[in-house]
Amino acid sequence: MERRREVRGRVTLMKKGILDFHDIKANILDRIHELLGRGVSLQLISATSPNPAPIGEVAYLEKWVSTISSLTTPATDVEFSITFEWDETMGVPGAFIIKNHHHSQFYLKTLTIEHIPGHGPVKFLCNSWVYPVHRYAYDRVFFANKAYLPCETPEPLRRFREQELIVLRGKGFGRLKEWDRVYDYATYNDLGSPNNGPNSARPVLGGGSQFPYPRRGRTGRPHTKTDPKTESRLPLLCVKKIYVPRDEQFGPVKFSDFLAYAVKSVSQVMLPEITSLCDKTFNEFDTFEDVLRIYKGCIKLPSDSLVKKLRELVPYELVRELIRNDGERFLKFPSKRAWRTDEEFAREMLAGVNPVIIQRLQDFPPVSKLDPNAYGDQTSSIRATDIENSLDGLTINEAIQEMKLFILDHHDALMPYISRINSTNTKTYASRTLLFLQDDGTLKPLAIELSLPHPQGEEHGAVSKVFVPAKEGTAASVWQLAKAYVAVNDSGYHQLVSHWYVIEPFVIATHRQLSILHPIYKLLKPHFKDTMHINALARHTLINAGGVLEKTVFPGKFSMEMSAFTYKSWVFPDQALPADLLKRGMAVQDSSCRHGLKLVIEDYPYAVDGLEIWEAIETWVTEYCNLYYTSNEMVEEDDELQNWWKEVRNEGHGDLKDRTWWVELKTREELIESCTIIIWLASAFHAAVNFGQYPYAGYLPNRPTVSRRFMPELGTPEYEELKKNPDLAFLKTITAQFQTLLGVSLIEILSRHSTEEVYLGQSENTEWTLDVEPLKAFDRFSEKLMEIESNIAKRNKDERLKNRNGPVKVPYTLLYPNTSDHSKEGGLTGKGIPNSISI
């Protein structure tokens, strides 16, 4: 009896690539290859056949030439038909091999087999670039979107599963090309350019105890001649040549949205053109009206000379994208007029862009954890007499016992670097700020301590000054400056520490050790989208020597070095929101309360919203993991999972591998907690510390990034200037004009949502798995997030919750999930939790 029959299928792909708007030559060559019989072939692989060679006959995409009818078709989806000869004894296909015999690559999206006899349709989600066959030393294999633990993998698919992981790990050496699909590790040895002189050299971060750091993706570029430990860098404008695996690169829409950032980041080479637009004093704001002018759009893109220079420096598409995003106005930012109030200063510690640092004060005076042998006595100089009259009748001990005293403490993180930082044009302090919780739920600043290393040496301790609130006269101006120094500290710490690069090692390890068939791969993959690419772009133009970050934050050339110093104290389990709140004393354990803990400040918007999000993620992860792992033994016996966690610890975060806080990942509870932390960090936590940069820090006087003068001393010309013109003295102290233009341009781009953003609780494809129960659990997760959206909206309208809006009348929406919005609205929305760190 004839057991072979024709099986029809549909293949969806995208022919164009990033910025390939006019790739006519490639299209012509592809059509010639097709006419010569060198097309795109597929072979189905059975998941159920006992046949030792479970691979079907070769089939080709049909009617390529007539389907790709226009030589200049933009990046759009195209569907092709295909007909397979399939033997019924082969059962159900679980994978397929594809070979691209054309001249150029394409982006393969899906294969849908319309009907397999006795089974029905089969769907393959591919979402991968397929290069011409001569680029690969192996077969490109794609699997049906069903999850299997390694031990449950159908026998015919096992070797394909194992071989695919071997390919993705690579050989560990050699320069990687754009068609390579290798995920491998490297240290941050690509930030400096020692060939350009010692001022452009930077230390290697990672690989040692002095500057420990998470690993990045390896590129294999040659090392520099001057320093064999430093990897060579690409020219500034070669953003398309930075290696990350092609499937980790931005899609065309996302890359288009990101282009404006690339243009603005080269604005440092156009300093003469920009500064020539500024009046009066070179590179200075003379009045706050000068500051406000840039937010009113008064600085415009010149029509001739600057545009001409832009076009010489960067591709035309970059210029066009800048104009598309911003119109003709090069710099157009928001302004905030309530920034001077103590209430707003304190509120932003709970509901601003960096609400993850404030702690409950448990010792008075505040103490230091710095090594006294190296740094002497660093105990705070704040005395009881500085604050005891501002505690609403409480003693200091009573206020501590009633959990009403709090501290924003940047002292220990900054003190080891202050001497070196102040040897540059920056002049700043290490700060401690004490605050008091009032009966209405708001915080009141009590005192600010500004500290410098002892002039006789760091080992002699600190020299500190304490400032207290004042409403009138020169004392009030001094107090405003003290708050500005605190904001400078917090801004730098936020950029360098709150924005860790800790997720990339998980991305790399997941692709190297977990098959695309693995259920944990399918759980985590959406939360890794675009992360490797945005990190590579950051190393290329943002955090590199002389990059935008060094030009706009106070640590300057020591920025990443300071980030590495702080990474020494990073603890993975403490990244769980409940653990973090308990560690900072912002919550206490209470089994009678929701989440098992009670917030010390009930109106703490970041924590209140965050705990609801955390609980939703944890519930989703618990339900998902328990569907695949019904016992702890299954977790422990999963070789792929154990190798993944071993590599995360020993390679990705290898500098911290000997820390005792690492879990063994032997139980379902440990797996659920670890996956929940990863998803939280990549989604909600990043949203909370990233997308508020524009609304909260877009007006630089509210959140300056640099201080250029020390606090004026009585009897000096600077003090007289402060008395006569406090606004001018303030502006001369904080970020200069050009740094403001550059810095705010940067955060405006970093705060944008892409128009193709996929938010938490959404998926790029509703058929991301063939397993029914995970889909149901995901639907419940999405519904919970939409319920949280409603809860947040209600809280923001509750006038009793004063920290939700504050004097600036800006509602706290940074943890508003936006799951219910499918309009793909991009831009500066100030809300929404993207699935991944993609900006």
N, C-alpha and C positions, 0 to 999 in steps of 0.2 A: 504494500500500500504506500502511495506517495505521502511522505510526511513533511515535505518541504512546502512552504507557502510564502507568499509575499507579505511583508509587514511594512506598513507605511509609517513614516515619521516626519517630524518637522524640526528643523534646526533654526534657531534664532541667533544671529551674531551681529556685531557692529564692525564695519570695515575700517572706519577711520580711527586714528589715534589722537593723542593730545596735541593740539595745535596743528594737526595735519589738514588744515583747511584747503590747501591747494595741492594735494599729493597726487597730481595727475599722472606723473610718471609711473608710480607704483600701481595705480589702477590699470593703466595700459598694459604693463607687463603682466599683471595678474590675468587679464583677459587673453593675452597671447598664450600664457601657460595653459589656460583652460582650453583654448582652441587646439593646442597641441596634445591634449589628453592628459595633461598634468594638473589634475584638479584636487579637490579636498575629499579624502576617503575616510570612511568609518568602518569599524568592525565591532560587532557586539560580542560581549563576553558573558557567558552564562554564570548565574549565581547558584544554580541548582543541579547542573548536569554532572553525572558521575564520569563523564568522558574526560580522560586525562588532558585533552586539548580542547577546552571549552570555548573556542573562538570561532565566530561565524565568518561568512564570506565577506569580501570587501564590497562596500557600496559607496557611491559617490553623490555629493550634493548635485542636485539637478538644476539646469537652466541658470547657471551662474551669470553668463554673459547678458542674458536678457533681463535677469533680476537686478543686477547692478547696471542700470540703464544709463545713469549719468556719470560722467567722469569726474564730476566735482560734487558728488553727493556729500553732504556734511555728515557729522557723526550721528547717524540714526540707525535704529534697529532694522535689520533685513531678515526676512524669513525664507528659508529654502525647503523644498521637499526632498525626501530621500526614500528609497525603497530597498528594504533588506530582504535577502533570502534567508529564512529562519527555519531550522529543523525543529519540529515540535519536541523531539527528544532532548533538545537543549534546555527546555524549561523556560525559566524567566531570566532575562538579562539583568545583570547587576553592575555592569561596567561596560565601557567601550574604549577602543583605541581610535585616535584621530591622527591623521597625517595631512599636513598642509604642504602641498607640492607647488604652491604659488610662490610668487616673488616676495610678497610682504605679509606681515602678520595681520591677524584679526582678533577681535574680542568675542570669544564664544560664550554665549549666555545660557542657552538651554537646548536640550534634545528631548523631544516628547515623542514616544512611540505610541501610536494611537490605540493599538490593541494587540496584546499578546494572547494567543489562544489559551483559554482556560484561566486567564489571569486578569486581563483588562489593560488599561493604559499604564505606562511606566514613564516617570518624569526624572530627568537628570538636570540638576542645577549646576552649571559649570562655572560661570563668572571668572573666566581666565583668558589671558592673552595666549594665543597659539601662534608661534613663529614658524617659518618654513622648516621643513623636516631636516634640512642639512644643519640647522642650528643645534639639534639635539643628538646626543649619543644614546638615546633611550626612546621608548615609545611614550607618547602623551596619553595617559589613561585618566578617564573620569568615571566616577562611581555614582550609582543611583543614590538619591538623597534619603537613605535609610541608615539609621545608626546601629552599629554593632560594637560590643566590647570585643577585644582581641580574641578571647576564647570562644566567642559566638560567631565569628566571621565565617561565612560559607566557605567551604574548602576550596572551591575554584577561584575565590578572590584573595586568598591569603597571600600568595606570592606577590600579587600586584600591590596589595596593601603594604607589604614589607619593602618592596622595591621602590615604591613612591617615596617612602620616608628616607631611604638611602640617598635618593636623588636630591631631596630638599636639604639634606645635611651638607652636601658638597664634599670636597676633598680637604678643605681646611687651608688651602694655599692658592695663590694665583689671583690675578686681577679679574674681577667679576664683570661680565658684560650684561647689556640690557636684557638679553634673552635668557640669561641664567636665572634659575629659580632657587638660588641658594640662600639659606638662612644660617648665618654664622655669627660669631661674636668677635668684638674688638673693643679695645679700651677707647676712651675719649682722648686719642692722640692726634686728632685732626683739627684742633682749635687754633693752633699757632702757625705762624709762617716764619720760622727761624731764618730762612734764606733771605728774608727782607731786613734782617738785623735783630739785635737782642730785644728791642722794644716790641717786636712782633712775635717773639717766642712765648709759649705758654707751657706750663708743666703738663705731663700726661696725667689724666684723671683715671683712676682705676688701675688695678694690678699691683698695688702696694699699700702699706699701712699709712703712709703719710697723706695720700690723697685718694682714699677709697671712693669708688663710684660704680653705679650700675653699668652694665655693658651695653654697647650699641651694636647695630648691624655692621658686619664687616663689608668693606668695599674692595680691598686688595690693592688700592692705589700704592705706588711706590713711595718709599720714605724719602725725606728730604736729604740733601747732601750735607747740610750743616749739622743736622741732628738726626742720626739714624733711628731714633725712637719716635720721631714725629712723622706722621703720614702727610704726604704732599696734598695740597689743596687745589681745587679747580678755580679758574677765574670766576669773579663775582657773578657774571651774567650767564654762566653755563649751568643754569638751574636744571635743564633737561638732561644733563649728563651725569647727575648724581646717581650712583647706583643704590637702588633698593629693589628688591624683587618686583618685577613689573606689576604683578597683581596687587602690590601694596601701594602703588602710586595713585594719586588722585585721578578720578574720572574727569572727562572733559569739562563738565559743568563746574565741578569743584575746583579744578585747576584754573578755570576762567575766573571764578570768584576770587581766587587767591592771588591773581596776577597783580591786582592793585597794591598788595603788600610788597611784592617784588619791586615795583616801580618806586614806591615810597622809601624802601630801604636803601635805594641807591641815591637818595636825595642828599646824602652827606657829601657826594662829589659835586653837588651844585650849590655849595655854601655861598659863593659870591653872588649868584643869581638871587637866592632867597633873601640873604641879608641886605641886599641892595634895596629891597622893598620896605625895609624897616626904617623908621624915622628916628630922629634925635640921636640917642646913644647907641653905638654899635653893640648888637647882641644883648641889649638890655630892654626890659620893660620899664618905662618911667612912671607909669601909673596903672592902676587896675583897669582903667578905661582902655589902655593899650592892650591889656590881656583880653578884655571882652571883645575887642575889635576882631580878633582872629576867630572868635566863636560866632560872630555875626557874618562871617564869610567875607571879610574885607580884604583878605589876601587871596588874589585870584591867580589862576594859571596864566602867565603871559601868553599872548597869542602867537608870537613868532620865535624869539630867540630860545626860550626855555623848551618849548615844544620841539624845536629843531634839535636841540641838544639831547632831549629825551629819545628822539628817534634815532640819533646816532648811537646812543648807549644801549638801547634795548629794542627788541623786536616791536614792530608796529602794533601787534596785538596787545602788548603790555600798555602802550599809550592809550589805545582804544578802550581797554578795560578800565583804566583809571578814570577816563572821562565818563564811561558808562556807569560806573559805580558812584562817582562823586559829582557829576556834572562838570562845569568849568571851574568850580570852586575847589581849589586844591586842598584847603584846610577849612573844615566846617565842623565845629564841635559844640557840645552842649555846655551850658554855663550853670553854675550853682551859686546861689547868693547866701545860703544859710551856713556856709562852711565855717564861719568864725565862731559859731556857738559851741559852748562846752557840751551841750546836749548831743549835737550831731557828731562831734569829735568822739564822744563815748559810745554813741549808738552804733557807729560803724564798726566797732569791735565785736558787735553781736549780729549785725545785719548789713555789713559792708562787703567789700571785695576780699577781705582776709579775716573772716570771723572765726578762725581756727587756732588762734594763738592765746587769747585771753585765758587766764587761770584764776582760780580762787586762791586768795592769799591765806596761807596756813601758818606762816611764821612772820613775826615782826621783831626787828626790821628784816626785810627780805635778805635771803642768803644766796651765795653763789656756789655752783658746783665745779667751778674752775679749779685746777690743781694749784693749791696755795704755794707749792714749791716753785712753780713757774710764774704765777701771777699775784702772789702775795694775798693780802686780805682784801677780798672783793665784796665784803658785806656792805649792804646799802647804808648810806649816810642819812637817809630819811629818819627823822626823830619823831617821837610822840608829839612834841610841841608843834610840828608842822601840820598835823592832821587832826588832833584830838578835838578841836573845836568845830569840826565839820562833820561829826558822826551822829547828828540828831540826838545828842544826849548820851550816847553809848560810850563806854570806854573802848580802847582798842581791843582788849581781850574779849569783851562782850561782842563787839562787832565781828571778831574772828569766829567766836563760838556760834553766833547766829548766822554765819556764812554770808556776811554782807560786805566783806572786803575782797577786792579783786586786783589783779596786776597784769599789765601788758609788759612783759619782760623780754627785752631784746639785749640785755646786758651781756650775758655769757656768750651768745652767738657772735657778737660783734667785737667784744673787747680784744680778743687775740689778733684782730686785724686792724684795729683803729689806728695804730701808729703808722702802718704802711699806707693805709687809705689816706690819712691826713698828710702824707708826704707828697701827694698829688695835688691837683687843684681843689679837691674836695676837702672840706673842713667840717667834721661832724663829730658826734658823740655816740657812746653806747647809752641807751636809755632804759629807765624803768618808770612806769606810770601806775600810780595807785588810784583806785576808784572805789566808790561807795554805792551800794545798792539802796536806792530810796524806796519809800513805801509805794510809790506809783509804778514801780517796776523798771524805772530808768536808772542809768548809772550817772554818777556825778564825779568828775575828776577831783582828786584831792591834792596830788602833788606829782611833779615830774622831776626825776633825778637824771642829770646829764653828766656822764663820766668820761674821763680821759685817763690813759695810763700815766702813772707817776713819772714826772720828768726825769727822775734819776734811774728809771728802768722799770719794766713791767713787773719785775719780781718784788717791787716795793708796793704793789697794790694800785689802787685807783685814786684819782683826785676828782671829787664830785661836787656838784652844786645842785641845790634843791630849789625848785620854783613852785609857787602855789598860785591858785587862781586869783585874778584881779580884774576889776571891771572898768577902772578909770586910770587915766594918766599913763605915765611911762611904764608903770608896773603892768598895766594891761597889755601894752605893746610887747613887753618882755615875755609875758605869758603866751601871747600869740606865737612868738618865735619859738618858745619851748615846745609848744604843740607841733610846730612845723618840723622841728628836729625829730620828734617822735614819728611823725608821718613819713619822714624820709627813711628812718629805720624800718618802719613797717612796710613801706613800699618796696624797698630793696629785698627785705626778707621774703616778702610775698613772691617776687619774681624769681628769686634764687632757690627758695626752699619749698614754699607751698606748691610751686610748679616743679615737682620732681620729674625726673626722667626714669621713674621706677617701673613703668609699665612695659617698656620695650623688651626687657629680658623675658617677660612672660610671653610676649608675642613671638619672639624667636624660638623659645623652647617649645611652645605649643605647635608650631609648624614642623619642628625637627623631630618631636617625639610622639605627638598625637596624630594619628591618621585622620583624614577628613571624615572617615567613617566613625570615628570615636564620638560618643555622646558628649563628652566634655569639650571636645573641639567645637562641636556644633553649638554648645552653650556659650562658649567664650568668644568665638570668632567675630560676632557682630560688634564686640566691644574693643576690637583691635583695628577696625577699619581706619586706614590712612595714618595711623600713629607712627609707623616707621618713616613714612614720607615727610610728615610735618617735623619730626625730630631731625631728619637729615637736612631739611631746609633750614631749620634753626641753627644747626651747626655750621651751615654754609654762610649764613648772612646775619644771624642774630646773636649767637653766643660766642662767636669766634673772636679772635684778637682784632680789635678795632671795629667790631661789629656794633649793631644798633644798641644792644644791651649795655655794652661797656661805655657807650657814649651817652646813655640816658639814665643809668642808675649809679648811686653814689660809690659803690665799691670799685667801679671802673675796671682796670685790668685784673683786679683781684677777685672779680665777681664769681667766676666758676670755681676758683680755688676755695673761696669761702663756702660755696655750695657743697663742695666735697668734704670740707671740715665738718659741716653740719650733718652730712649723710652718715657719719660715724655713729650717730645716736639714733638712726632710723631703726624702727622695730616693726616688722610686718604685722604681727597680731594686733598691735596698737592702732593700726590704720582702720580697724573696725570702728564705726562711729560710736557705739556704746562704750567700747574700751577707751577710746580717745577722750570722751566726755568724763569718764570716771578718772582717768589719769590726770586730766587738767583740773579736777575738782569741780567741774561744772555740773556734775550730777553725782548722786549718791545711790547706792543700791537700795531698792525698795520693792519687794516682791508683790506688794499690793497695787503697784502702779503699772501702767501699760509699759511695755518694753522691759520691765523689771528694774527700772531705775526712775529716779525723780530728779528733774532739773532743779538746780539751785536758783536759777533765774527763770521763772516760768515763761516770761516773754523774751525768749532767746530765739529769734526767727530761724536762724540757720539750724539750730538743734531741733526745734519743734518740727519744722518741715522735714529736716533730714532724717529724723527718727522714723517718720512715717514712710519715707522713701526706702530707708534701710530695711524696715520690716517687710515691705512689699517685695524687695529684691530677695531677701532671705527666705521668705515664704515660697517664692517662685523657684529659687535654686533648690530648696529642700524637696519640693514636690518633684522637680525634674530629676534630681539625683536619685531619689528613692525609687523612681520608676525603673532605673537601670541597675542600681546596686541594692539588693535586698538584704545584704548582710555586710558586716565589717570585713569578713574574709574576702569578699569579692573585690573590695577596694585594695586590700593588701596584695591580692594575687593578680591584679591588673598590671602587667609588665609595662605597657605603654605609659600608664598613669604614674607608676613609680619612677620610671626613667625620666618622665617630664618633671616631676617634683625634684628629683635628684639634680637635674641639670639647672633648674631655676636657682637652686641653692648653691651648687658648686661652681657654676659657670656664670649665669646671668647676674647673680648677686654674690659672686665668688669672694669678694673682699670681706663679706660678712658671714661666710659659710660656717665659721666656728662659733657663731653666736648660739647661745643655749635656747633662745626663744623660738627657733624654728620647730614647727610641728613635724611629726614623722609621716603624716598623711597615711595612717593605717586604719582610720575609722571613717564612717560616713559623716560623722559630726565634723571631723577635721577637714574633710573634703568640702563639705557645704560651707563651712566658715571661710575657707581659703578662697573658694570661687566667689562667694558673696563679697569679700574684701576686694578682689580684683575687679569685679563689675562695679562696685561702689566707687572705687578710685577712678576708673576709666570713664564713668558716666556722671553720677551726681556730684561727687567731690570736685571733679574738674570743672563742671558747670558752675559750682558755687564760687570757685576762686578765679574763674576766667572771664565769664561773660558779664561780670559787673565792672570790668575795668573801665569801659567807656562811660557808663552812667555815674560811677563813683569817683573815678580818677581822671575823667576826661577834662575836668576843670583843674588844671595843675596847682593853683594856690590851695585847693582843698587837700591834695595829696602829692606834694612835691617829691621828686625822685632824687634830688641832689641838694646839698647845702654847701655854699661856697665861702661862708664866713662863720667864724665862731660867734657866740653870743657877745654882743658889745659890752665892754667893761666900763664902769663908771669912770669918767674923766678922759675918755678917749674921743676922738672925732666921730667914730662910729656911734658912740652913745649919744652924742649931741645930735647927730643926724636922726637917730631913732626918736629923740624927743621932739624934734622939729617936723620931721616928715616920716612917721612910722610906716606908711605904706611903701614909700621908696626904699626904706631900710629893709623891709620884709622882702620886697622883690629883688633887691641886690643880694639877699641871702639865699633864696631858693633857686630853683632851676632857671638857667639863663634862657634867653629868647629862642635861640636856634635849637637847643636841647628840647625846649618845650614843643616847638613845631615838629621836630623829629619824633619825640617820645609819644605825643598824643596822636600823631599820624599812625604810629605803630599800634597803640592800644585800640584805636578805632577799628583797625583791620582785625586784630586778635579777638575783638568782641563781636564780630559779625558771625551770624549763622549762615551757612551755605544754603542755597535754594534747593539743594538735593539732600538736606539734612535728614537723617533717620533718627528719630527720638526714642528714648527709653519706652519700651512697651510697644514699639512699632517694629516691623521687620521689612526688609527689602522685598521679600517674596513670601506670600502667605503659605506657600508649600515648601518651606525651608526644611521640613522633614516629612517622611511618609508615615511616621508613627503618630497615631491618633491621640493618645493620652497626653503627650507633651504639647500638642497643639491646643488641647483643651486647657491645660495648665497655663499656657502662655496667654490665652484669652482671659483667664481669670486675673492674671497679672496686669494686663492692659486695663481691665475694668477697675481694678484697685487703684491704679495710677490716675484714672479719670476721676475717681472719687476723691483722691488726694488733691487734684486740681481744684475741685469744688471747695474742699476744706481750706485751702490756702486763700482762695478768693474771699471766703467768708471772714477769715482772720484779718485779712488786709482791710476789711471794711469795719472791723470792730474798733471803735474809738478808744476803748479801754486799753488796748494793746498799743502803747505809745511807740514801741520800738519797731513796729511794722512799717511805719511811714516816716516818722521823725519830722524835724523842722523843715526839711527839704521837700516833704510831701512826695517822696519817691517810694512806692510800695515795694516790699521785698518779694520779688518774683523769680529769683535766680534758681530756686528749686521747684519752680512750677513745671511739671513734667512736659506739658504740651503734647501729650500722647494723643489727645482727641483732635488735634489740628492736622489735617491731611492736605492743607492748601499749599504746602511747600513754600511758605513765606520765609524769605531770607532776610538778612540785614541785621540792624541793631534793634532787635525786639526786646532784649533784656529779660527774656524768659526762655524756657525750654531746656531739657536735659538731653543732649545728643548721646547716642549709644557709646561713642568712643571719643578719645582725644584726637581730634582731627584739625585743630587750630591752636 
